[in-house]
Amino acid sequence: MFKHLNLQLWRGEAVWLRGPNGQGKTSLLRLVAGLSRGVAGHVEVGAPRVYIGHQQALKDDLSVQEALGFLARLHDLPAHETALLQALDAWGIKGKRHAPVRTLSQGQRRRVALARLALSPAGALWVLDEPFDALDATGVSTLLSLMQTHRQSGGSVLFTTHQPVDLPACRTLDLPSGVCLPLEAAR
């Protein structure tokens, strides 16, 4: 839970949640994503949510396409072959679709995890914890472009990063020291 925190995120808006390590950025994102709950207060989200955290959530023994398909089905996203291949293609990783996840570099794993964004419904809230980690310049550019396109179609983005990013009309929210209280895992 966060004391005295009121965050409103509108359709088409991006908010960059900033602060030093350990100040509660991930905790707040987990609250918004519905993965944790506070001991008081409430979180209202009027749109489907797509959460991508620090961990890639990819099964090493699956192929890239199978891993993305598994995540898509798990989150009620389109999982048919055409959608999966288009999502992988958007990230320049379609050529690795048959490769086992365990053979990928960290940057390639990140691209596969982020390919879920291309499967999300219009108007969704993307909740992204350090999405730029392990991405090269092309990957960063791809993500920024997808974020802009998503916003233009009525979606919104709440994200953290310690990297400088150039996202037009992006609002920032700086978490000051001492606003974070313990959270409970969502049941």
Secondary structure, DSSP 4 states (H G I P E B T S, - for coil): -BTT------TT-EEEEE--TTSSHHHHHHHHHTSEE-SSS-----S-EEEE-SS----TTSBHHHHHHHHHHHTT---SHHHHHHHHHHTT-GGGTTSBGGGS-HHHHHHHHHGGGGGSPTTPEEEEESTTTT--HHHHHHHHHHHHHHHHTT-EEEEE-SS----TTEEEEEPPTT-B---EE--
